[in-house]
Amino acid sequence: MWMKPAQRRPFREFVEDDLDYLYVVVPKDDGSDTELVTARQMSDRQFREWIVAKAELHHIQILPTFGRLGIETRLALVNRLIRNGVQIYLAPREHDA
């Protein structure tokens, strides 16, 4: 019996508070090692390199501007990935446990 393929449940777009629960391991700015930081805590360079690499991995073109990447810009770039089907997971919150 033929069954139609399961529909992938769309992920909700992130809101500003979600950036505090999106953890990523990135190279330190001084290049000495790596560190685990949130999307809000990342330096502009760290965020730019991470978002471009994540987009390239999923064949999505993202070209963030140079200079300061404010919270609204970071949120818009992450949501662009989500709208294009990239699954981005957040760390659990205390009320989720």
DSSP file (Angstrom, degrees, kcal/mol; ACC not computed):
  #  RESIDUE AA STRUCTURE BP1 BP2  ACC     N-H-->O    O-->H-N    N-H-->O    O-->H-N    TCO  KAPPA ALPHA  PHI   PSI    X-CA   Y-CA   Z-CA
    1    1 A M              0   0    0      0, 0.0     2,-0.3     0, 0.0     0, 0.0   0.000 360.0 360.0 360.0 132.1    0.0    0.0    0.0
    2    2 A W        -     0   0    0      0, 0.0     2,-0.4     0, 0.0     0, 0.0  -0.619 360.0-168.8 -81.8 132.7    1.4    3.4   -1.0
    3    3 A M        -     0   0    0     -2,-0.3     3,-0.1     3,-0.0     0, 0.0  -0.967  25.8-115.0-120.9 139.0    1.6    6.0    1.8
    4    4 A K        -     0   0    0     -2,-0.4     3,-0.1     1,-0.1     0, 0.0  -0.449  44.8 -93.6 -70.8 145.8    2.4    9.6    1.1
    5    5 A P        -     0   0    0      0, 0.0    -1,-0.1     0, 0.0     2,-0.1  -0.212  46.8 -96.7 -60.1 146.7    5.7   10.8    2.5
    6    6 A A        -     0   0    0      1,-0.1     2,-0.3    -3,-0.1    -3,-0.0  -0.390  38.7-120.7 -64.2 136.7    5.6   12.3    6.0
    7    7 A Q        -     0   0    0     -3,-0.1     2,-0.4    -2,-0.1    -1,-0.1  -0.626  24.5-118.5 -79.3 134.5    5.5   16.1    5.9
    8    8 A R        -     0   0    0     -2,-0.3    -1,-0.1     1,-0.1     3,-0.0  -0.614  29.2-121.7 -74.5 125.7    8.4   17.7    7.6
    9    9 A R        -     0   0    0     -2,-0.4     2,-0.1     1,-0.1    -1,-0.1  -0.531  29.2-120.6 -69.6 124.9    7.0   19.8   10.4
   10   10 A P        -     0   0    0      0, 0.0     2,-0.2     0, 0.0    -1,-0.1  -0.412  22.1-125.7 -68.8 141.0    8.0   23.4    9.9
   11   11 A F        -     0   0    0     71,-0.3     2,-0.1    -2,-0.1    74,-0.1  -0.593  26.9-112.2 -81.4 147.2   10.1   25.0   12.7
   12   12 A R        -     0   0    0     -2,-0.2     2,-0.1     1,-0.1    -1,-0.1  -0.474  36.0-102.8 -75.2 151.5    8.9   28.2   14.2
   13   13 A E        -     0   0    0     -2,-0.1     2,-0.1     1,-0.1    -1,-0.1  -0.431  42.2-106.8 -71.8 152.0   10.9   31.3   13.5
   14   14 A F        -     0   0    0     61,-0.2     2,-0.2    -2,-0.1    -1,-0.1  -0.417  24.8-149.2 -80.0 153.4   13.0   32.5   16.4
   15   15 A V    >>  -     0   0    0     -2,-0.1     3,-1.5     1,-0.0     4,-0.6  -0.701  39.2 -91.1-111.3 170.6   12.4   35.5   18.5
   16   16 A E  G >4 S+     0   0    0      1,-0.3     3,-1.5    -2,-0.2     4,-0.3   0.854 123.4  57.0 -55.2 -41.6   15.0   37.6   20.2
   17   17 A D  G >4 S+     0   0    0      1,-0.3     3,-1.6     2,-0.2    -1,-0.3   0.784  94.3  68.9 -62.3 -26.3   15.1   35.6   23.4
   18   18 A D  G X4 S+     0   0    0     -3,-1.5     3,-2.1     1,-0.3     4,-0.5   0.776  82.7  72.4 -63.7 -25.6   15.9   32.5   21.5
   19   19 A L  G << S+     0   0    0     -3,-1.5    21,-1.3    -4,-0.6    20,-0.8   0.727  90.2  60.5 -63.8 -19.3   19.4   33.9   20.6
   20   20 A D  G <  S+     0   0    0     -3,-1.6    -1,-0.3    -4,-0.3    -2,-0.2   0.563 108.6  43.2 -80.8  -8.9   20.3   33.2   24.3
   21   21 A Y  S <  S+     0   0    0     -3,-2.1    70,-3.4    -4,-0.2     2,-1.0   0.309  87.0  96.4-118.4   5.0   19.6   29.5   23.8
   22   22 A L        -     0   0    0     -4,-0.5    17,-1.4    -3,-0.3     2,-0.3  -0.823  59.8-171.8 -97.6  96.4   21.3   29.0   20.4
   23   23 A Y  E     +A   38   0A   0     -2,-1.0     2,-0.3    66,-0.2    15,-0.2  -0.716   7.8 176.7 -95.4 140.0   24.7   27.7   21.4
   24   24 A V  E     -A   37   0A   0     13,-2.9    13,-2.4    -2,-0.3     2,-0.6  -0.999  30.0-129.5-141.5 140.2   27.5   27.2   18.9
   25   25 A V  E     +A   36   0A   0     -2,-0.3    11,-0.2    11,-0.2    -2,-0.0  -0.834  43.0 165.9 -88.4 120.5   31.2   26.1   19.2
   26   26 A V  E     -A   35   0A   0      9,-2.6     9,-2.7    -2,-0.6     2,-0.1  -0.910  42.1 -90.8-132.7 157.6   33.2   28.7   17.4
   27   27 A P  E     -A   34   0A   0      0, 0.0     7,-0.3     0, 0.0     5,-0.0  -0.441  49.6-107.8 -65.2 141.8   36.9   29.7   17.2
   28   28 A K    >   -     0   0    0      5,-3.0     3,-1.8     1,-0.1     5,-0.0  -0.341  27.8-112.9 -64.8 154.2   38.0   32.3   19.7
   29   29 A D  T 3  S+     0   0    0      1,-0.3    -1,-0.1     2,-0.1     5,-0.0   0.804 118.8  53.7 -61.0 -29.5   38.6   35.7   18.2
   30   30 A D  T 3  S-     0   0    0      1,-0.0    -1,-0.3     3,-0.0    -2,-0.1   0.513 109.3-125.6 -84.7  -2.4   42.3   35.4   19.1
   31   31 A G  S <  S+     0   0    0     -3,-1.8    -2,-0.1     2,-0.2     3,-0.1   0.531  76.7 118.7  77.0   6.1   42.5   32.1   17.2
   32   32 A S  S    S-     0   0    0      1,-0.0     2,-0.2    -5,-0.0    -1,-0.1   0.779  82.4 -34.4 -78.7 -26.4   43.9   30.2   20.3
   33   33 A D  S    S-     0   0    0     -7,-0.0    -5,-3.0    -5,-0.0     2,-0.3  -0.846  70.4 -79.5-167.6-164.3   41.1   27.7   20.8
   34   34 A T  E     -A   27   0A   0     -7,-0.3     2,-0.3    -2,-0.2    -9,-0.1  -0.806  34.3-164.0-116.8 163.9   37.4   27.3   20.5
   35   35 A E  E     -A   26   0A   0     -9,-2.7    -9,-2.6    -2,-0.3     2,-0.7  -0.987  22.4-122.8-145.8 154.6   34.6   28.4   22.8
   36   36 A L  E     +A   25   0A   0     -2,-0.3     2,-0.3   -11,-0.2   -11,-0.2  -0.887  46.9 155.3 -98.9 115.0   30.9   27.6   23.4
   37   37 A V  E     -A   24   0A   0    -13,-2.4   -13,-2.9    -2,-0.7     2,-0.1  -0.903  40.1-109.4-137.1 163.5   28.9   30.8   23.1
   38   38 A T  E  >  -A   23   0A   0     -2,-0.3     4,-1.7   -15,-0.2   -15,-0.2  -0.472  36.1-106.5 -88.2 165.8   25.3   31.8   22.3
   39   39 A A  T  4 S+     0   0    0    -17,-1.4   -19,-0.2   -20,-0.8   -20,-0.1   0.803 123.5  50.7 -61.8 -28.5   24.3   33.7   19.1
   40   40 A R  T  4 S+     0   0    0    -21,-1.3    -1,-0.2     1,-0.2   -20,-0.1   0.862 110.9  47.9 -75.5 -35.9   23.9   36.8   21.2
   41   41 A Q  T  4 S+     0   0    0    -22,-0.3    -2,-0.2    -3,-0.1    -1,-0.2   0.708  87.5 107.0 -78.9 -21.5   27.4   36.5   22.8
   42   42 A M  S  < S-     0   0    0     -4,-1.7     2,-0.1     1,-0.1    -3,-0.0  -0.203  74.9-115.9 -59.1 146.3   29.3   35.8   19.6
   43   43 A S     >  -     0   0    0      1,-0.1     4,-2.7     4,-0.0     5,-0.2  -0.339  33.8-103.5 -69.2 166.2   31.5   38.6   18.3
   44   44 A D  H  > S+     0   0    0      1,-0.2     4,-2.7     2,-0.2     5,-0.2   0.905 124.0  50.1 -59.7 -41.0   30.4   40.0   14.9
   45   45 A R  H  > S+     0   0    0      2,-0.2     4,-2.6     1,-0.2     5,-0.2   0.934 110.9  48.5 -63.7 -46.4   33.2   38.1   13.2
   46   46 A Q  H  > S+     0   0    0      1,-0.2     4,-2.3     2,-0.2    -2,-0.2   0.928 114.6  45.2 -60.1 -46.2   32.3   34.8   14.9
   47   47 A F  H  X S+     0   0    0     -4,-2.7     4,-3.0     2,-0.2     5,-0.3   0.934 112.4  51.0 -64.4 -45.5   28.6   35.2   14.0
   48   48 A R  H  X S+     0   0    0     -4,-2.7     4,-2.1    -5,-0.2     5,-0.2   0.933 113.1  45.0 -58.1 -48.1   29.3   36.2   10.4
   49   49 A E  H  X S+     0   0    0     -4,-2.6     4,-2.0     1,-0.2    -1,-0.2   0.893 115.4  48.1 -65.2 -39.4   31.6   33.2    9.9
   50   50 A W  H  X S+     0   0    0     -4,-2.3     4,-2.7    -5,-0.2     5,-0.2   0.942 112.6  46.2 -66.6 -48.0   29.2   30.8   11.6
   51   51 A I  H  X S+     0   0    0     -4,-3.0     4,-2.2     1,-0.2    -2,-0.2   0.882 114.0  48.5 -66.5 -37.3   26.1   31.9    9.7
   52   52 A V  H  X S+     0   0    0     -4,-2.1     4,-2.6    -5,-0.3    -1,-0.2   0.924 113.5  46.9 -67.2 -43.7   27.9   31.9    6.3
   53   53 A A  H  X S+     0   0    0     -4,-2.0     4,-2.2    -5,-0.2    -2,-0.2   0.913 112.8  49.3 -64.3 -42.4   29.3   28.4    6.9
   54   54 A K  H  X S+     0   0    0     -4,-2.7     4,-1.0     2,-0.2    -1,-0.2   0.907 113.0  47.6 -63.3 -41.7   25.8   27.1    8.1
   55   55 A A  H ><>S+     0   0    0     -4,-2.2     5,-2.7    -5,-0.2     3,-0.6   0.924 110.8  50.3 -65.6 -45.0   24.2   28.6    5.0
   56   56 A E  H ><5S+     0   0    0     -4,-2.6     3,-1.5     1,-0.2    -1,-0.2   0.879 104.3  59.3 -61.9 -37.7   26.8   27.1    2.6
   57   57 A L  H 3<5S+     0   0    0     -4,-2.2    -1,-0.2     1,-0.3    -2,-0.2   0.826 113.5  38.2 -58.2 -32.1   26.4   23.7    4.2
   58   58 A H  T <<5S-     0   0    0     -4,-1.0    -1,-0.3    -3,-0.6    -2,-0.2   0.190 117.4-110.9-106.2  14.4   22.7   23.9    3.2
   59   59 A H  T < 5S+     0   0    0     -3,-1.5     2,-0.4     1,-0.2    -3,-0.2   0.884  72.0 137.3  58.6  43.8   23.3   25.6   -0.2
   60   60 A I      < -     0   0    0     -5,-2.7     2,-0.7    -8,-0.1    -1,-0.2  -0.972  52.0-130.8-118.9 134.1   21.7   28.8    0.9
   61   61 A Q        +     0   0    0     -2,-0.4     2,-0.4    -3,-0.1    -9,-0.0  -0.758  33.8 165.2 -90.2 120.1   23.3   32.1   -0.1
   62   62 A I        -     0   0    0     -2,-0.7    -6,-0.1   -10,-0.1    -7,-0.1  -0.995  12.8-178.6-132.8 126.9   23.7   34.5    2.8
   63   63 A L        -     0   0    0     -2,-0.4    -2,-0.0   -11,-0.0   -15,-0.0  -0.777  13.7-162.4-125.4  85.9   26.0   37.6    2.6
   64   64 A P        -     0   0    0      0, 0.0     5,-0.0     0, 0.0    -2,-0.0  -0.345  27.3-104.5 -67.9 150.7   25.9   39.4    5.9
   65   65 A T        -     0   0    0      1,-0.1     2,-0.2     3,-0.1   -17,-0.0  -0.264  33.5-108.6 -69.2 159.1   27.1   43.0    5.9
   66   66 A F  S    S+     0   0    0    -18,-0.0     2,-0.2     3,-0.0    -1,-0.1  -0.500  83.1  35.8 -82.3 160.8   30.5   43.9    7.2
   67   67 A G  S    S+     0   0    0     -2,-0.2     2,-0.2     2,-0.1     0, 0.0  -0.637 108.5   3.5  95.5-156.3   30.7   45.9   10.5
   68   68 A R        -     0   0    0     -2,-0.2     2,-0.7     1,-0.1    -3,-0.1  -0.439  55.5-156.6 -72.6 134.2   28.4   45.5   13.4
   69   69 A L        -     0   0    0     -2,-0.2    -1,-0.1    -5,-0.0    -2,-0.1  -0.884  19.2-156.4-110.2  98.3   25.7   42.8   13.3
   70   70 A G     >  -     0   0    0     -2,-0.7     4,-2.5     1,-0.1     5,-0.2  -0.089  31.4 -97.9 -68.4 171.5   23.0   43.9   15.7
   71   71 A I  H  > S+     0   0    0      1,-0.2     4,-2.7     2,-0.2     5,-0.2   0.886 123.4  52.9 -59.5 -41.7   20.5   41.6   17.4
   72   72 A E  H  > S+     0   0    0      1,-0.2     4,-2.2     2,-0.2    -1,-0.2   0.894 110.6  47.5 -63.9 -38.9   17.8   42.3   14.8
   73   73 A T  H  > S+     0   0    0      2,-0.2     4,-2.3     1,-0.2    -2,-0.2   0.917 112.0  49.3 -68.3 -43.4   20.1   41.5   11.9
   74   74 A R  H  X S+     0   0    0     -4,-2.5     4,-2.4     1,-0.2     5,-0.2   0.927 112.0  49.1 -60.2 -45.0   21.3   38.2   13.6
   75   75 A L  H  X S+     0   0    0     -4,-2.7     4,-2.5     1,-0.2    -1,-0.2   0.909 110.6  50.2 -62.1 -43.1   17.7   37.2   14.2
   76   76 A A  H  X S+     0   0    0     -4,-2.2     4,-1.6    -5,-0.2    -1,-0.2   0.891 111.3  48.8 -63.3 -39.9   16.8   37.9   10.6
   77   77 A L  H  X S+     0   0    0     -4,-2.3     4,-1.5     2,-0.2    -2,-0.2   0.908 112.3  47.4 -68.5 -41.7   19.7   35.9    9.3
   78   78 A V  H  X S+     0   0    0     -4,-2.4     4,-2.1     1,-0.2    -2,-0.2   0.925 112.1  50.5 -63.9 -43.9   18.9   32.9   11.5
   79   79 A N  H  X S+     0   0    0     -4,-2.5     4,-2.8     1,-0.2    -1,-0.2   0.818 103.6  59.4 -65.8 -29.7   15.2   33.1   10.5
   80   80 A R  H  X S+     0   0    0     -4,-1.6     4,-1.1     2,-0.2    -1,-0.2   0.914 106.4  47.8 -63.2 -40.9   16.2   33.1    6.9
   81   81 A L  H ><>S+     0   0    0     -4,-1.5     5,-2.3     2,-0.2     3,-0.5   0.937 111.8  49.9 -62.2 -45.6   17.9   29.8    7.4
   82   82 A I  H ><5S+     0   0    0     -4,-2.1     3,-2.0     1,-0.3   -71,-0.3   0.915 107.6  53.0 -61.0 -44.4   14.8   28.4    9.2
   83   83 A R  H 3<5S+     0   0    0     -4,-2.8    -1,-0.3     1,-0.3    -2,-0.2   0.770 106.2  55.8 -62.2 -24.2   12.5   29.6    6.4
   84   84 A N  T <<5S-     0   0    0     -4,-1.1    -1,-0.3    -3,-0.5    -2,-0.2   0.225 128.4 -96.5 -94.0  14.5   14.7   27.7    4.0
   85   85 A G  T < 5S+     0   0    0     -3,-2.0     2,-0.4     1,-0.3    -3,-0.2   0.510  74.1 144.7  91.2   5.8   14.3   24.4    5.9
   86   86 A V      < -     0   0    0     -5,-2.3     2,-0.6    -6,-0.1    -1,-0.3  -0.659  44.3-137.6 -80.0 127.5   17.5   24.4    8.0
   87   87 A Q        -     0   0    0     -2,-0.4     2,-0.5   -77,-0.0    -1,-0.0  -0.763  23.5-178.3 -88.3 122.1   16.8   22.9   11.4
   88   88 A I        -     0   0    0     -2,-0.6     2,-0.3   -10,-0.0    -2,-0.0  -0.986  12.4-151.6-122.5 124.0   18.4   24.9   14.2
   89   89 A Y        -     0   0    0     -2,-0.5     2,-0.3   -66,-0.1   -66,-0.2  -0.703   2.1-146.8-101.5 147.5   18.0   23.5   17.7
   90   90 A L        -     0   0    0     -2,-0.3   -68,-0.2   -68,-0.1     3,-0.1  -0.787  25.8-104.2-108.1 152.7   18.0   25.5   21.0
   91   91 A A        -     0   0    0    -70,-3.4    -1,-0.0    -2,-0.3   -71,-0.0  -0.447  51.9 -94.7 -66.9 147.3   19.3   24.5   24.4
   92   92 A P        -     0   0    0      0, 0.0     2,-0.2     0, 0.0    -1,-0.1  -0.315  36.2-134.9 -65.2 148.3   16.4   23.6   26.7
   93   93 A R    >>  -     0   0    0      1,-0.1     3,-1.3    -3,-0.1     4,-0.8  -0.616  25.8-106.8 -95.7 162.2   15.1   26.2   29.0
   94   94 A E  G >4 S+     0   0    0      1,-0.3     3,-0.9    -2,-0.2    -1,-0.1   0.890 121.4  52.0 -57.3 -41.2   14.3   25.6   32.7
   95   95 A H  G 34 S+     0   0    0      1,-0.2    -1,-0.3     2,-0.1     0, 0.0   0.637 102.3  62.1 -73.6 -11.8   10.6   25.7   32.1
   96   96 A D  G <4        0   0    0     -3,-1.3    -1,-0.2     1,-0.2    -2,-0.2   0.715 360.0 360.0 -81.0 -21.4   11.0   23.1   29.3
   97   97 A A    <<        0   0    0     -3,-0.9    -1,-0.2    -4,-0.8    -2,-0.1   0.474 360.0 360.0 -73.6 360.0   12.4   20.5   31.7
